[in-house]
Amino acid sequence: MVVGMTVLVTAMTVFWGLFRAPAYKVYLNLEVKRVNQPETKDYQYDQYYALQADNLVTDTVYSWTRSKNFKAAVLTEAGFSETGQKQGGDFLASRKLSSQNLELEITADNRKTVLSLAKILEDMLKNRVANLNQDSAGKPSFAVSIQESEVQVVFINLLFLSLVSFCGGIILGVFLALLFFYLET
C-alpha cells in the first residue's frame, strides 16, 4: 500500500508538472526622486529633508503596490476581471530595496499579458506619483523613473517536484496503512 500510494502521488505530480504551462515574469525597478525644486541660496541641511521626503514617498508607492484596490485597478485597466485573472491579486509582488528604490515582480501566464500589465503599472505609478504632491504652480514635486527587465520564462523544477511528491507519497502511504491496520483490529 505504501509503495502504491508513493507511485500514484509521484506520477500524478510529475504528470501535472510536465503539462503545466510556464509562467512569465518581468521585474520593474522604481526610483523615486524629487523634481522641479527651486534653486535657493539657503542652507539645505545636506539634502536631509529631501531624502526624508523621498523615503516617505517611496513608502507610499510601496503601500500602493501592496494594496488589493490598486492591484484590482491595474487588472481592470488591463481589461481583466479580478476574478477572471488566474492569479487574482497575486500577479504583483513588491520589495523595498532602499529608501528610494522598489522592485516590482509581475507574473502572468503569457508574455503579452505580463508586458501589458507592466506598461499599465508603469503608467499608473507615474501618474499617481506626479499627482501626489505639487507645488503652487501645479508642477509635480516627485517623479518615478522605472527600468524594466527582460521577460523571463519560469519553468517548474521537475526534480524538486518529484522529490517532494515522493516523500509526500511515502508519508501518505504510511498514514493510510496505519489507519487501515487500526480499523481492522
N, C-alpha and C positions, 0 to 999 in steps of 0.2 A: 504494500500500500504506500509506503514512504517513497519507494523508487517510482512508482506510477505517478504519484502526485508531483514529485520533483520534475519528472519528464514532462508532464502535462503543463505545469506552470511555466517552466523554462521555454517550452515550444510555443506556447501562446504568446509569451512576452517577446520572444525573438521574432515571431511572425508579425506581431504588431510593429516592432521596431523596423523591420525590413520594408514594410509598406507605408510607413509614416512619411508624409511629405516633409522636406526640410523647412526650417524656419529661416527667415531673413532678418538681419539686424543692421542697423546703422546707428552710429554714435554722433551726437552733436555736442561740441564743446562751446560753452557760452562764456563770454567775458562781459561783465557789467562795468561800464566806465562812465565818468562824468563828461558831459559835453556842454557847449555854449556857456562856459564860465567867463564872466567879465574879468579883464585884467585889472589888477589892483596893486597899489604900491604898499599896501598894509602888510604887516607880518601875517603869514599864513599858517603858522604853527607846524611847519614842515608837512603840510597837507594831512595832518592828523584827522581833522574833522571831515575832510573829503573822503579819506579811507574808511572812516566810520560810516559815512553815508553810503558808500559803495557796498559795504558789508551788509547794511540793513536792506538795501535794495536787492542784493543777491539773496538774502534770506526770504524776502517777499517772493521773488521769482521761484525759489526752491519750494516754497509753500504752495504756489500756484500749480507747479508741476506734480505735486503730490495729492492735490485735491481731486475728488471724484467729479465735481462740477466742471473743472477745467478739462479733464480728460473726456468727459461727455461732450463738451463744447467742441473739442478737436474732432471727435468722431462724427458729430453732427455736421460740422463744416466739411469733413471729408466725404459726406454722403452715406455714412454707415449709421444704422440704428445701434444704440448701445447694446441692446440685446442680440442684434443680428451679428455683431462682430464676435468672432470666435473667442478672442481673448478677453472680451469685455473691457474693463478699465486697466487690464494688466499689460497693455501694449507699450506702456511708457514707464521706465524706471529712471530715477534721478539720484545723483550723488553730488554732494558739495565737496569740491576738491580743495578750495581755498576761499579766502574772504571775497574774491571777485570772480571765481570760476566755478562753473557747474558742468557736469557731464550728464547728458540725457541719452538713454538707450531705448531705441524704438524697435519693437519686434512685431513682425506680421508674417502672414502665410505666403506672400509672394512679393517679388521685387517691386512691382508697380505700386502696391499698397504701401510698402514701407517708405518709398520715395515720396509718395503723395502725403502721407502723414508727416514726414519730416519737413516738407515745404510748408504745409499748413501750420505746423507747430512753430516754425521759424517766423512766419508772418504774424501769427497771433502774439508771440512773445515780443517781437519788435514793436508792434502797435501798443500793446499793454504797457511796456516799459516807457515808451515815448509819452504816453498819456498819464503816467503815474505821477510825475511832478514836473510842472512847467514854471518858467519864470513869468514876470509880469507882461512880457511881450508875447507870450504864448509859445515860446521855444522850449523844447524838452530839456530837462536838466540831466537826464541819463539816457544812455543808449546801450544796446546789447549787440555785440558782434558774435557771429556764430560761424564756426568752422565745422563742416560736415565731413565725416569719414566715408570711405568706400563701403558699399553694401557687402556684408559678409553673409555667406551661406553657412548655416549651422546644421550639421547632421547629428543624429543621435549616436552615442558611443555604444555600439552593439556588444563589445566585450564586457564593459561595465554592466550594461543592462542584463546580459546573460548571467554574469556572476551574481548579481543581486537577486535575480529571479530564481537562480539555482538554490541559493541559500534560503530564500523565502519558501520555495517548494519543499525543501527538507523540513523546515520548521512547521509548515502547514501539514505535511505528511505525518510527522511525528505526533503533532497535536491530534489529528484525526484518528491515527492508530490508537493512541492512548484513550481517546474518547470512546471508540468502538470497543476496546478492551474493557473499559469501565462499564459501559452499558450492557455488555454480555454477561458480566458477573453479578 
